[in-house]
Amino acid sequence: MAELTGAQWRKSTRSGDNGGDCVEVADNLPGLVAVRDSKDPTGPTLTFSPTAWTRFVRAAKTPH
C-alpha cells in the first residue's frame, strides 16, 4: 500500500452538492495521486501514477 501520510484531500471538482457523496483526490504526494470515497475516509483508496491519473481525467472529460 502506498504511503498516504501527509495527503491533503480535496473534493473533486466534478462532484456536485449531493449530500456528501463525492470523490476526494490527494495530488500533493510525490509520485502518486490517491482517490477515495468521501463517505468512507478511512476505507480503501485507489492510487495512480500522475501520468495515469492525467490520462484517466482526460478520458473522463472526452465526450463519447
N, C-alpha and C positions, 0 to 999 in steps of 0.2 A: 504494500500500500504506500502511496506517495505521502511524503511528509507535508501536512497541511497547517502546521503551526505558523501563525502569522498571517493566515489567509484573511483577506479583507473582502467580505461578501457584499455583493450589491444585487439588487433586484434587476432582473433582465429588463431591458428597455421594451421588449416585446410583451411583457406580462402586463395585463390590464389590471384594473381595480376590481378583482373578482373574489373578494373575501379572503385574501391571503394565499390563494392557490397560485403560486408562481415559481419560477425557476430563479435561483440565485447563482451568480457566477463570481469566482475569485480569479482575477487575472494578474495579480500583483506578485505572484511567486515565480522565481526564476525557472524557466524551462517547462512550466506546465500551466494549464488552465483547468480549474476544478468547477464542477457543476453539481448542484444539489437541489432537492425539493425543499422549499421554504417551510412546508408543514412538518418536516422531519429533519431539523438541522443537525441532529446527532446521528442520523441514519447514513446510508451509503452515499458515496459521491462517485461521480464519473470524472476521470482525469484524461486530458488530451494534451498533446504537444501543442505549442502555439500555432504551428503550421496546420495541423489537423483541425484545430478549432476555427482558424480563419477560413479554411475550406468548407467546413460544416456551415458556418454562418453565411458565407457567400452562397452556398447551395440552397440554404433555407430561404434566402431573400429572393432567389431567382423564381420568377413566375413560371408555373408549369402549365 
